[in-house]
Amino acid sequence: MHSNRRVAGFTLVELMIVVAIIAILGAVAYPSYIEHVRKTRRAAAAGCMMEASQFMERYYTTNMTYLGGALPNLGCINEVSQYYTVGLNGAATATTFTVQGVPTGAQNDAKCGTLTIDQKGTKTKSGSASNVAQCF
């Protein structure tokens, strides 16, 4: 007894075409996703650096000097610590301070590198990005 029913399903060629399409989409999407994650982490670190800078400004308002000013245990520093080391770059002087964010691990990229903010609000980066706005 032969049945003339055709078995439904995918051929191996059809399956391989689908796998190839998914691989191509993944190869395009994954680098974009990684860059988006880096930008998000960088933005979190920049926000934390601004919070630290604001603390130093409040310290100056109270003491009329940055000398002796040390960052407290800001919650944001712990939040970004897997990807950035945020803190004062050296000791503050009477009239100046610099807060820096040093990337670590997977966040360490050549585009922005170490980020800094000083007492005037001047933002700098050590990486190859064409302007600082790409990093803050």
JOSUL-V635454 format. One record per residue. N is the residue number from 0. SS is DSSP state (H for helix, E for strand, - for the rest). Layout:
n=N ss=SS
n=N ss=SS
//
This chain:
n=0 ss=-
n=1 ss=-
n=2 ss=-
n=3 ss=-
n=4 ss=-
n=5 ss=-
n=6 ss=-
n=7 ss=-
n=8 ss=-
n=9 ss=-
n=10 ss=-
n=11 ss=H
n=12 ss=H
n=13 ss=H
n=14 ss=H
n=15 ss=H
n=16 ss=H
n=17 ss=H
n=18 ss=H
n=19 ss=H
n=20 ss=H
n=21 ss=H
n=22 ss=H
n=23 ss=H
n=24 ss=H
n=25 ss=H
n=26 ss=H
n=27 ss=H
n=28 ss=H
n=29 ss=H
n=30 ss=H
n=31 ss=H
n=32 ss=H
n=33 ss=H
n=34 ss=H
n=35 ss=H
n=36 ss=H
n=37 ss=H
n=38 ss=H
n=39 ss=H
n=40 ss=H
n=41 ss=H
n=42 ss=H
n=43 ss=H
n=44 ss=H
n=45 ss=H
n=46 ss=H
n=47 ss=H
n=48 ss=H
n=49 ss=H
n=50 ss=H
n=51 ss=H
n=52 ss=H
n=53 ss=H
n=54 ss=H
n=55 ss=H
n=56 ss=H
n=57 ss=H
n=58 ss=H
n=59 ss=H
n=60 ss=H
n=61 ss=H
n=62 ss=H
n=63 ss=-
n=64 ss=-
n=65 ss=-
n=66 ss=-
n=67 ss=-
n=68 ss=-
n=69 ss=-
n=70 ss=-
n=71 ss=-
n=72 ss=-
n=73 ss=-
n=74 ss=H
n=75 ss=H
n=76 ss=H
n=77 ss=H
n=78 ss=H
n=79 ss=H
n=80 ss=-
n=81 ss=-
n=82 ss=-
n=83 ss=E
n=84 ss=E
n=85 ss=E
n=86 ss=E
n=87 ss=E
n=88 ss=-
n=89 ss=-
n=90 ss=-
n=91 ss=-
n=92 ss=-
n=93 ss=-
n=94 ss=-
n=95 ss=-
n=96 ss=-
n=97 ss=E
n=98 ss=E
n=99 ss=E
n=100 ss=E
n=101 ss=E
n=102 ss=E
n=103 ss=-
n=104 ss=H
n=105 ss=H
n=106 ss=H
n=107 ss=-
n=108 ss=-
n=109 ss=-
n=110 ss=-
n=111 ss=-
n=112 ss=-
n=113 ss=-
n=114 ss=E
n=115 ss=E
n=116 ss=E
n=117 ss=E
n=118 ss=-
n=119 ss=-
n=120 ss=-
n=121 ss=-
n=122 ss=E
n=123 ss=E
n=124 ss=E
n=125 ss=-
n=126 ss=-
n=127 ss=-
n=128 ss=-
n=129 ss=-
n=130 ss=-
n=131 ss=H
n=132 ss=H
n=133 ss=H
n=134 ss=-
n=135 ss=-
//
